[in-house]
Amino acid sequence: MRRIAVIKKCLENEKKQILSSVEEGDKVLFFDDEKELLESGDCADIEIILGEPENSTVHLMKNLRWIQMTWAGANKYTSAVDFPDHITLTGASGAYGGVISEYIVSGILALYKNLFPYRAQLQRGGWNQLEGDDTLEGKRVLILGTGNIGQETAGKLRCFGAYTVGICRTPGRRHVSFDELYTTDNVDAQLQRADVVIIALPGTAETRGMFDAKRFKKMEAGAIFVNVGRGFIVDTDDLTDALQKGLLRGAVLDVTDPEPLPEKHPLRHMENVILTPHISGVSWGENRFTRRRILDIFCENMKRDQNREPKKNRIDFGKGY
């Protein structure tokens, strides 16, 4: 018998989906949040949890052996020095490619079509054609990160006639979504040829500060920069400087460092910057499509757990993802 706690507010059909994945004798406890779990007095008995409990709560759960996150990124736990090494951690990688790729494509198109400058002009009372309208067709798009998000983004961009180039960590990988594929030691050479650069990388010690002034100077003049990975992958001051000097056409930023940016930060007030509060792939928000994908991963892993099979999306603490 397994004791399972869900610390996310679930709809009735979502509860039914979870219950359909357990075995007879298993007990599933549903809580709207972590606070309810703590108040229930059931912490010590829980073996499996769906959600992202605080590390302090994890240490109270003496029988906990597996956490299934609703997030793709695992920084919260991989950066904790005291995370118990006997607990298996699995992520929700694969649930976000659809919604985040839509966000990326819409942001690039908004910049190419001057949608935000037109809006600003209208608010000032103007009604004139602006220069610089462009198209995705024929553009060379460099995507750093060839996982689910990178693959789905590349697939959508190819529908618009873009040429997609992927950067991955492991040599020899092949993905049908990409026209070309290179390893990380080729980043600088590919930056010089890209019209659009997309960061879809996990936040690790290796990716921290990966994009600084030197890298922005290597980019094609007038390129668009997109970051949906982690804010600390990019030096914010160097990105701001590149945009202010006109080295880049614009940026689409769902993550920043720090997050949020100070109220008077220049990036908040540039018409060629689309800045959003880390919402391109909200983990347990109102997007039911994403929630269903997350639950599909959890339910599959529940069955694998019962059969003592390797779980999908197990986090490697050595790599950080």
Disulfide bonds with the S-S distance in Angstrom:
none
